[in-house]
Amino acid sequence: MVSLIKEQLKERARTLVQLPEHFKPIIEEYFEGENGEGEAIFSWADKQQEEWISITLDLAGNLTSLSIELNKTNTGRVPLNESELKERAEQFLRSHYPHALQGLTHYHTKKLTAAYRFYYEQIVMDLPLDDAGCYIDVKPSGEIVNFKYYGLQPAPIIPKTLIAKEKLIEHVRNRLDFQLTIANLYSDIYDVAEDGLRLLYDPELFMKYKADVVEPTLTIIHEDEEDNPETYVSLPPPPTIIRKDVSVEEIIGITDEMEVIREVDWGEETGIVWRDRDWKMVENDLSMNNLFQNHNEDTVKAFISKKTGQVRSFVWIKDRSGDLCLNREECYQKAIDFLQMMIPNYYQYLQLIVHDNDDELDDTKMKEAFTFHVHNGHGIRIYTEIVVVTVNRKTGQIDYYSGPSFDYEQLRHISSEPVISKKEVHDIFLNHLDFELAWIKNYDEKEEYYTLVYQACDRHTRKSIRYIDAITGAVITEKD
């Protein structure tokens, strides 16, 4: 591969897109590895950086990724049908990789919010190879707005024999043990009608098996014993009087010397960023590091719930100093005081997660972090739901907070008693269980290689089974 010099790559990038006149360059970054491979990244944006165009080239000048975000509401063009959009995608692919369609096949199409995504895969045994091929997003108007090219990979060795699926199902049957849990399910991740907490059965099984063996063999072996086991400790009782008239700025610690530099709509939440009014960037180049500093250095960031107006989370990236030297117990009391003020309704459902080495004080550590798991008050843990509070040992202030992701009223009304028994859920799961073949890419220190595996799926939808609803018995699968 012939490498182009930086200026040639820059000029090459500019010929691939039509830049709006008000766009300015924000990133020009080059990476080159010891093997001579690398990439060049170029990004342009408007002054507010709400619209942008980003391009990545390999060092030979080939386009490997493209992302275009423009606030065009109406182009005046007649929307194209899916077949016409697919043709636009393939024209684009051929213009950059003339022979790509000789090795890649259109595998499936996904309808996105504002575009169609066409996947072109490298197929072996009628299965797509992981981390190969490309995808192309095309707007109904025919504009290409997203492109990612992974390329062709060396074809893996096809196994001569495959393990019988019946052996895998029997292996799962003998290991299957459901745990009752509560989880906050999102409709963009799981096949559920609406977001919210549900009482569920979790199979807690890793079900991905090597396909080219005689006996069931998991691709990953999970050790039963943990190096640092955790225990849960109940919190001290809350005070009888809790202060409630606290502003967002006071909770976070925003001072009069700071101003809002960004507000971003994140759907159910608003992201807000503060920084000192007199802050100035020391360096001003077009590196990714400089852009990151410009966006993050000396800032305070928070997410505010639109529904409640409450602080969902915040972090102090800006350093704060003080004369205190609090130990872990003193920091813990600060964290408890903060939680009692911040989320009094949730407080009774929290337990501190404790590890054996938590009491080891490191004098060089400037902060103490405390993590709390959330339960329903009847011994059922809310899956993956944790609350985190980090206290600055020098100031006694809260430098990081991440609160519950669900509404308190949901927890109050969710049942803690399953309608479906463990025997019933066992039968439901096995009646839906099937396995399908897939290629997965493995990485080790010396090489990358593909392994053919059998992965569990629902026999009707061919999607991954994640939970069984403990009230209705419905099988809950993950979305594609």
N, C-alpha and C positions, 0 to 999 in steps of 0.2 A: 504494500500500500504506500502510495506516494503522499507525504504529508505536505500540506500547504502552510505557508507562513501566516502569522496572525492577521496581518492586514488583508491578505487574500481571503481568508476565512470570513472576515468581517464584511468585505465587499460581496462575497458569495451569499452571505445571509441576507443582505439588504436586497438582493435581486429576487429573493424567493417570496417576498411579501410586499404589499403596498402599504407603506406607513402613512398614517394621517399626519398632516403638517404640524399639528400641535404635540405630537409624540416626541419625547426625548429619550436618549439611551439611559438605562438604569443599571444594566449588567453587561459587562464584556469580560468573560472569564475563560481561561484556558487551562486544561489539565492534560498532562502527558505522563504516562507510566514508564517504567523501566523497559517494558517490552515494545515501546514505540506506539502503543495504542493510547487513545485519549479522546477528548472531545472539547468543543468550544461552545459556550453558551452565550446567547445574545438576547437581551430583553429591552423593550421600549415601552413607555407608559405615558399617560397624561400626567398633569401636574399633581392631581390628587391620587394617582396610581389606582384609580378605580377601573380603568380600561388598560389593557396591555396586550402585547404580542411577544411571544417567547419562542426562540428557535434553538435547537441543539444540532450541531454538525459533528461528524467524526473528523479526524484530522485530514482525511482525503476530500472533505467538503460535501460528503453525503448527508442528507437530512435524516436525522434519527428521531427527532420529536418536534412537534409544532403545537402551540397553544395560542388561540386568539380569543380574547374577551373584549367585545365591543358592544356598547349599548345601542344597538340598532333595533328600533321598534318595528319599523315597516320598510322593507326594501322595495316594495311595489312590484315584486316579481310574483308570478303565479307559482304556488307550491308544486313541487315535483312529486310524483308518486314514488313508492319505495324502490321499484325497479330502476327508475331514472336516477334516483339518488345512489343506488348501488353502482350504476355505470359511472357516475361522477367520481365515486370513491376509487374505482378501478382505473379510471383515466389518471387520477392523481398518483396512484401507486405506480403505474407504468411510467409516468413522467419522471419519477425519481429512481425507480428500480425496474428497468425495462423487462427484465426476465423473471421478476418476482413471482408472477402467477404461474410460472412453470413448476415452482416448488411449493407454492402456497395455494390453499383452497378456501373459498368462502365457506365458513363453518356455521355461523349464525349471526343474526341481527338483533340488536337490543334497542328498544325505544327509550330514549332519554327524555328529560323534560323539554329540551329545546332542539334536539337533534336525533338522528339515527346513528347508532354505532355499528359498523360493519367489521366483523372479526375475520381475518384471513390467517389460517393456521397451517402449520406443517403437520401433515397427517401420517401416522404410522399405525398399522393395524386398525385403521378406521378411527383412531383416537388422536386428539391434538397433543403435540408436545408442549409441555410447560415452558414458559419463557422463550417462545419462538414465535415467528410470524409477525403480525402487526394488527393494529386496529385503527379505524378512520372514522371520525365523527363528521357527519354532513348535515347542515341545516336544511329545512324544507325548501329554502330558496336555492339550494345547490352549493352553498359556500362550505368549504372545508375549514373546520374550526378546531380540530384536534387530530393529532396523528402521533402514533408511537410505533417505532420499528425495532423489533428485536432481532430480526434476521433469521437465516437458516442455521440449524444446528446439525452436527454430525448425527446421522441416524443411529439410534440405539440397536443393540442386538435383540432380536425377537426370540423370546423363550420357546423351547421346543414343546414343553408341557406346562399345564396350568393346574393349580390345586383346585379340587372340586369345591364349588360354593357351599355344598351341603356340609362339608367339614367346617367351614367358617361359621355357618349359622349354628352348628352344634357347639362350637367353641364359645360363641357369644352366649348361647343359652346357659352354659355351665358357669359363666362368669357374671351374668346379669344381676345387678342389685340396684334398685332405684332408691334415690334419696329425695325426700320431700324438701322443696325449696320454694322461695318466692323470687321472681325475676321481673325486671322492668323490660318488657318486650317492645321493640320499635318496629313499626310496619315497614320501614325501609330496609330492615335486616331480616325479619322473620315474616312468614306468611300468616299474618294476623290482620284482622280488619281495622283495629285501632291500637294506638300505643297505650301502655299502662301496666300496672302490676298484676301478676297472675300467680295462683298457687299451682305448682307444677311438680311433676316427677322428672328427675334428672337421671339418665342412665349412668352417667359418670364413667363411661367406657371410651377408650381410644380404639376405634374400629377401622384401622387401616392396615392391611396385611400384605406381605410379599406374595406375588402371584406365582412365581416360578419355583415353588418349593413343594415338598410332599406333605408336610404337616403345618398347621396354622402357625405363622410366625409374624408377630407384630413388627412394623417398621420402626417403631420407637418403643423402648422398654422404660417404663416409669418406675423409679425406685419407691418402695413403700416408706422407707425411713427418711425423714427429713433431717438435714444437718442442723437446722436451727428451728425446732418446733415452737409453735406459738400457742399461747393460752389467752383467755379472755377474762378481763377484770371489769366488774361493775363500777359505775361512776359514783362519786359522792352525791348525796341528795341535793337537789337544787335549792336555792334560797327562796324564802316566801315572797320576796319582792324582787321583780326583775325589771330593769330599765328597758322601756320600749321605744321612747322617742329619740332614736338615734338615727342620724342621717347616713346616707350611703357614704359620703365623704368622711364622716367621723368614724364609721366602722372600719373603713379601709386605711384611714390615716392620712388622707389628702390634706395638704396644707394650702394656705393662701398664696404661696409662691408658685403653685402649680396650676397648669391649665390643661383643658382637654385638647389633645392634638388629633384624635381620631374617634369616630363612632361608626360601628359596623353592625348591620342588621344580620343576625344569625338565626332568623326564624323565630323561635320561641324566646330567644335571648338577644340582648343588645350588648355588644362588646364595646368597652370604653377604655381609652388609653390616655394617661396623664403624663406630663413631664414639666420640669421647671421652665418658667417663662424665658429665662435668660440662657437656656441650654444652646450650645452651638457645637456642631460637628467638627472634630479636630481634623480629620482627613476627609478627602472628597475624591475618591476614585470610583471606578465602575466595577469593583470586585463584588462578589456575593457577600463577602465578609463585611464590606462597607455598607451594603444595602441592609444587611441584618442589623448592624450597629445603628444605622439611621432609624430603623423601625423599632428597635428594642432597647438600646443603651439608655440607662438612667430613666426608664419608664416604670409606670405602675399600670397593670392591666387588670380589668375586671369584667365578669359577665353578670348582667343584671336580668332577672326574670321579667319578661313583659307582663305576665299575668299577675304577679304579686308585687313587683317593684323591689323584691329582695335581692341581696347579693348572693349569687350562686357560687362564685369563686373569685379569688383575686390573688395576684402575685406581685411582690415588690422585686423588680429587677434592679432598681436603683438601690445602692447601698445606704444603710443608715447606721450611724455609729453612736456609741454611748459609753458611759462610765460604769455600767453595771457589770456583774460577773455572776449571773444566775446559774445555779446548778440545775440538774434535770428535774428534781422535785419542784423547785420554784417555777421552772418553765411550765411544768405540767399544771400547776395551779392557774397560771396565766391562760393556758389553753382551755381549762375547764371553765373559768370565768367568761371567756370569750364565747364558748359554745352555749352556756346558759343564757347569755344575752342574745346570741345570734339565732339559734334554732331551739327555743325553749320547748316547742311541741315535739320535736324529734329526740330531745335529750334522753328521755326514759328508754329509748330504743337503741342506745349506743352502748358499746362495750369497748374498752381499750384493748388493743392487740399488743400482747407483751411477748418479747423474745428473751431468751436466757441472757443475752449480752446487753440488754437495754440499759442496765445500771452502770455499765462501764463508761465513765466520764472521760471524754477526750478534751483536754483543755484547749487544743488548737481549733476545735470545732466551734464555729460562731453561732450555730443554730441547733435547736432541738426539735425533732419532728415527732408527732404523735398521730397514730393511725387508729381509727375506730371502725369496727364493723357494725352493721345495722341488722337488727333482728325485729321480729314482729311482736315481741312481748310474750310469745308462747313457745320460745325455743327454736323457731324456724328462721334461719338466716336468709337475708335478702342477697341473692347471688351477685357477686362482683360490686356490691354497693359498699363503699367505704367513705369515711369522712377523714380529712387530713388537716391538721393544724401545725404550722411550723412557727416556733417562737424564737425571736432574736435574743440571744443570751446577753448582749451588750445593752439593748434598749428595753427589753421586756415587751416589745411590740410584736404583733402578728405579721410575719413576712409572707406567709402563704396560707391560703384556706381553700379547701374544696369541699363543698357541702353535698347534701343528698340530691339525687337527680330526679326524684319523684315527688309528687304532691302528697302532703301529710294526710289529707282526707282519704286518699286511696288506701293508705296503710290501715287507717281506722276501720274501713269497711270490708277489707278483704278477709275471706274466710280462712281459718287456720285448720279446718277439718276437711280432709279429702272426701269426695263422694265415691271416687273410684278406688278400689282396694289394690294392694300391691300385686295380688294374684291376677286381677283383671288387667292392670297396666302391663304386667309381664306378657300376657297373652296378646294384648293389643300391639305391643312393640314387635313381638316375633311374627305376628300376622302381616305386619307392614315391612319387615326387614328384608332387604335384598342386598346384593353386592354388584358393583360394576367396576370394570377395568379403567385405569387411568395411568398416564405417565406422570411421574413426579421427578423433579430435578434435585439431585443430591450434591452437596458441596463438602469437600474436605480440603485439607491444606494443599494437596498436590493437584487435584483434578475435580472437574465437574462431570457428572454422569447421570443417566436416566435409569430409573427403576420402574418396572411395571408392577402396579399394586391393585388390589381389590379394596375399594372403599365402600363403606356402608351407605345405603340410601333407602328411600321409601320406594317400595316396589311399584306404586301407582304414579307418583310424580317424578321419580328419579332424583329427588333432592335429598340433601342430608337431613336426617332426623335429629332434632335437638332436644325436644321435650315432649312429654305427654301431659295434657291439661288434667289436673287432679280433680276437677269438678265435672268436666264434660267428657273426658276421655279422648279429646281431639288430639291428633298427631300434629305437632308443630315442627315445621321444617324451615330450614334456612333458605332465603332467597338466593337466586343465582348471582 
